[in-house]
Amino acid sequence: MQKKYLRWIFYLAGLLILLIASVLLSLSVGEVKLGLADLFQILLQGSDSMEHTIISQIRFPRVLLGIAVGGALSLSGLLLQGVYRNPLVEPYTLGISGGASLGVAFVIVFGIHQLIGSFILPLAGFTGASLIIFLVYILSARSGRINIQSMLLTGVMISFIASSSMMLLMSTTNSENLHGIVFWIMGSLDEPDMSLIYLTFILAMASLVGSYFFVQPLNALRLGEEKAKHLGINTDTIVKLLFLLASLLAGVSVAVAGVIGFVGLIIPHLMRMMVGSDYRILLVSSFLSGS
């Protein structure tokens, strides 16, 4: 047991070192190249220099958003894979990202974000993702019970419908909105609104902490849904809450950074190969690795 915990500490320390190194590299590399010593000197100088402006207003927001979105998508994929017990499941497979994209596209096409403010975008993404996943949930329920495999097939079908609906919305809008939607769909970490970046980061970190309330149910679900019920797990309620949390993570990420694929699919699978299937270590390691 002690050996296992030491191995976990080793992996977490390694992931933290890699994350810190990636942050420093991202702050240093660009059109204006900075050495590590120069980087710390510029940060200590204050806001007078041009280099400080580049770091604080261009590079740091991208890094912070990358950490939040990467971690959120990885965690979302991990939670969904835990529910389905299938390493090929991710937010895009189930239509969650498609629903979030549809919600954000609806807000952009009708100019709602210009009337209310940019904070409507994460809300629209979360609303669209939640509506899609609960539609999948309702369509897959039979006699009050959830069929996990049926949900997977229904999610794929709903995902195509959401994508087609978004294409329909794009065909009806003007060229200015269409240009914005196309670039947003391509995915980018260039978000000018720092308040949205901070909101995304806070939600991602809060979701990581909140996911640890589901460690025991997730570990029980590894044995199968029936065995989890015999262990006293209310699987129906747990599945609903996990879907809601995964929808929040994917919806906010899509709303702020656009459609970024494969993170929620690959990272959890790689972490299982490295640290094992215990969610006590898998949750935080997937978040750090995705970041």
Order of alpha helices (4+ residues) and beta strands (2+ residues): alpha-alpha-alpha-alpha-alpha-alpha-alpha-beta-beta-alpha-alpha-alpha-alpha-alpha-alpha-alpha-alpha
